[in-house]
Amino acid sequence: MINRNVWLQIMQQFFRNPETHFFITEPTPCPYLQGKKERRLIADTRGCDESVVQSLLSDNGFRRSHDVLYTPFCEDCKACLPV
């Protein structure tokens, strides 16, 4: 989980860059564990200070795909969270 100080830094960048958005996906079949569902917390970082926001998110377990960073956000499973 993201600690409070990191979350505050991310939110400061968010309010300086209102085009940054966070979304939670609907449950979909998990690509890793048969019979499980996954959800993702997605950060659309287009238009923000990438060197700050993407670095903070990546350092705290977010993964990157194109202009979007995401992290597993499953309610009852933490099997694929980075250690």
C-alpha positions in Angstrom: 0.0 0.0 0.0 1.0 3.6 -0.6 2.1 5.4 2.5 0.6 8.7 3.6 3.5 10.9 2.6 3.7 9.5 -0.9 0.0 9.8 -1.3 0.1 13.4 -0.4 2.9 14.1 -2.9 0.8 12.3 -5.6 -2.3 14.4 -4.7 -0.3 17.6 -4.8 0.7 16.8 -8.4 -2.9 15.8 -9.2 -4.2 19.2 -8.1 -1.5 21.0 -10.1 -2.4 18.8 -13.1 -6.2 18.4 -13.2 -6.0 16.2 -16.3 -4.5 13.4 -14.2 -7.3 11.0 -13.3 -7.7 7.9 -11.1 -10.1 5.1 -11.9 -11.1 1.7 -10.5 -12.0 -1.0 -13.0 -14.9 -3.3 -12.8 -14.1 -6.9 -11.7 -12.8 -9.0 -14.5 -11.3 -12.6 -14.6 -7.9 -12.6 -13.1 -5.2 -13.4 -15.6 -3.0 -15.1 -12.9 -5.4 -17.1 -10.6 -8.1 -19.3 -12.1 -11.5 -18.6 -10.6 -10.5 -15.2 -9.1 -11.6 -11.7 -10.2 -9.3 -8.7 -10.4 -9.7 -5.0 -10.2 -7.2 -2.3 -11.0 -6.6 1.2 -9.7 -5.6 3.2 -12.8 -3.8 6.5 -12.9 -4.0 8.3 -16.3 -0.9 10.5 -16.1 -1.1 12.2 -19.5 -0.3 15.9 -19.1 1.2 15.7 -15.7 4.8 16.0 -14.6 5.8 12.5 -15.5 9.2 12.6 -13.8 7.4 13.1 -10.4 4.1 11.3 -10.6 5.2 8.2 -12.5 8.2 7.8 -10.4 6.2 8.1 -7.2 3.6 5.6 -8.4 6.2 3.1 -9.8 8.1 3.2 -6.6 4.9 2.2 -4.8 3.8 -0.8 -6.8 2.2 0.7 -9.9 3.0 -0.9 -13.2 3.1 1.0 -16.5 1.3 0.4 -19.8 1.7 3.2 -22.4 0.5 6.4 -20.7 -1.4 4.6 -17.9 -0.1 3.3 -14.6 -2.0 0.7 -12.7 -1.9 -1.4 -9.6 -3.9 -4.4 -8.5 -6.8 -3.3 -6.4 -8.5 -6.6 -5.5 -10.7 -6.7 -2.3 -9.8 -10.2 -1.1 -6.5 -11.1 -2.7 -2.9 -9.7 -2.6 -1.2 -12.6 -4.5 0.3 -10.5 -7.3 1.3 -7.4 -5.3 5.1 -6.7 -5.5 7.2 -7.4 -2.4 
